[in-house]
Amino acid sequence: MRVAITGANGQLGRALQSTLAQAARKAGEERLRDVELIPLNLPEWDITNPQQTSRLAALRPELVIHCAAMTDVDGCARDPERAFRVNAFGTQNVALACQRVDAAMVYISTNEVFDGLSERPYLEFDKTNPINPYGASKLAGEIIAARLLHRLYVVRISWLFAPNGRNFVSKILARADEYGTLQVVTDEVANPTYAPDVAEAIWRLVTTEHYGIYHLVNEGYCSRYEYALEILKQAGRTHVPVQPITRAQFKRASCPPAFAPLRNTVGAALGICLRPWQEALRDYFRA
């Protein structure tokens, strides 16, 4: 099975590569035992270049896992045109390549396609209503891919973290060590999600050929403030004081949804469940 991964050097792309062999074995599917991996990265593979559609199709992949994206949320707010060029038009180029060779596609999306006004975690088929350019551009990618492809998995994740990646965990530790004190918002809530766990869940999902929308996040949710406290606890830095603040007190270019945890119901119906995020965080520190 020929599997192309766009954005292969990102947190999830690296996790997919490192867990591929193990996940394929666990899947127990004959067609996944011999996987030929095709990692695609910048600068050689710029998904915003329309010529990449023909180049990708020429590789004849059977599955494309589309991780490449502009994920700098504040950067998307400062440059919405670029956000849509990468996350929407870039996705269109990848989806057209899949269309030409009848390849299945996994599109990695985000919890920020929702507005954060819900009083409960979002289900897979709840109404989307992004409130910032990042979420809007990722939703545009979902819509474009769904219009072009009939073999599509939309996988929404949130607050991704992985060993050796630049993420909330690494930023909290760096700032704690540099400043000795932290200020973290209490009114932004979502699911911390461990990239290796998502990677394994994706491999289990593609063996089912059960196309659709999925929320593949680690179980449980928390505020940024609660997340920071748990990070410091597991890292042995409980001596670092953490001051709770509101989003209004933390100036940034983007406005993320206030309450946007995801609930995994469709994946769970297929037997695909991710462990609690606190357990995944412990593995992060062991790694």
URZIHU-V7612 format. One record per helix or strand of 3 or more residues. SS is the DSSP state (h for helix, s for strand). FROM is the first residue (numbers start at 1). LEN is the number of residues. Records with the same first field share a line. If there is no record, write none. Layout:
BEGIN
SS->FROM-LEN ; FROM-LEN
END
This chain:
BEGIN
s->2-5 ; 36-5 ; 63-4 ; 104-7 ; 152-6 ; 181-5 ; 212-4 ; 241-5
h->11-17 ; 30-3 ; 51-8 ; 73-6 ; 80-22 ; 111-3 ; 133-16 ; 168-12 ; 195-14 ; 224-11 ; 247-3 ; 266-4 ; 277-10
END
